[in-house]
């Protein structure tokens, strides 16, 4: 299958999976809030953020090892692939043990992290250990095999299993919450879902790539390559850990200063943000392997062409999502679970700014990783993390919860808009930095204009019921989509994607006739 077709199927499976998993997660979360309340919701948000920094998908180690798989997969070198996978497995087992030890070391500090306002009767230690078990199991049981699919541009296979197993387990979680009203069973089912998913994907990968079983008789990865991998793993892990710290410290700072209940309120916004992040991830994460394949074959001109196309689609959806989120999130939460769960409009503005800054770097990041630049400026996340923490701790005492998000926004800006852009434009694209920042400034001005227009447009609709909310969604989403289409209609990149959609519909129609 061609690189373009693989990318298409990966993106399609990612988006469909995002829609289905988001709907299911919304239903589960609604039942969770109705049954268990905001205190348990606060624990769920806090512990998830504490341990997200250690999760498999966010550490970024897979990116550094997947880079070694591009060539053997392209050349169908089964022995070399088996070498890399064997090393891959060992790394994740070691990391799983390290996470378990570090996670247990955090237990004595839980009383400091957890501000137990209205939560004195909860066994927060037992809850934390269950969340830790969920995180550690991700590393210890088969999860490394998903990386083979990602490197071979076939992550859509894993996404299909994600959809099926997530659907089944979500139904069980809903039933468990409604019948037993037990938070512990809810978490145990979450652990069971991850273990089942990893096992099923492992069996599928074994069938698709039988050569990876050739551990016996296969020489270990050469020492020089192991050193390179460890260097890349170190650089990537440090970068991703501090990136996740910038996310995780939000809930920790909020818990310590404002209380666990406020964490529960913020977790609803974090949940909605996660859907947006998954949407962007569904577009750009599957492309990284294609970029890695592209780096072996394409000219610098072709790389620039593809980067510009992806940058356009990223900025298009970023403007759209930012404007819609600003005016829709509070009315949505009000109708969904009540006005007492909403944050101030200032807080919402800061959240949208944080989203905008974080997602700006999607294209530069996947090109940097796809081209194998893991160690450049690897110290930058440390600076970004310190900047985030210092600003958040200072501002939360002056402007409340919005100050936490401003700190995170500055940290993300340093990492994604400054550092990743420098690496990608100088070392991958050989283009001047001013080219990116000019387009980014134009996108900021456009997004601010859309946000202002959407805000005043939304004031024309009073939301007192679900029907009013649906009307508001239609008005705001329709306005932003058609406004962006009108603005970009003569843009070459916009016309390129219009033509892609037309070709896809034409091919679909021809297949139906056949």
Buried (B, 14 or more C-beta within 10 A) or exposed (E): EEBEEBBBBBBBBBBBBBBBBBEBBBBBBEBBBEBBEBBBBBBBBBBBBBBBBBBBBBBBBBBBBBBBBBBBBBEEBBEBBBBBBBBBBBBBBEBBEEBBEEBEEEEEEBEEBBBBBBBEEBEBEEBBBBBBBBBBBBBBBBBBBBBBBBBBBBBBBBBBBBBEBBEEBBEBBBEBBEEEEEBEBBBBBBBBBBBBBBBBBBEBBBEBBEBBEBEEEBEEBEEEBBEBBEBBBBBBBBBBBBBBBBBBBBBBBBBBBBBBBBBBBBBBBBBBBBBBBBBBBBBBBBBBBBBBBBBEEBEEEEBBBBBBBBBBBBBBBBBBBBBBBBBBBBBBBBBBBEEEBBBEEBBBBBBBBBBBBBBBBBBBBBBBBBBBBBBBBBEBBBBBBBBBBEBBBEBBEEBBBBBBBBBBBBBBBBBBBBBBBBBBBBEBBEBEEEBBBEBBEEBBEBBBBBBEBBBEBBEEBEBEEEEBBEBBBEBBBEBBEEBBEEBBEEEEBBEBBBEEEEEEEEEEEEEEEE
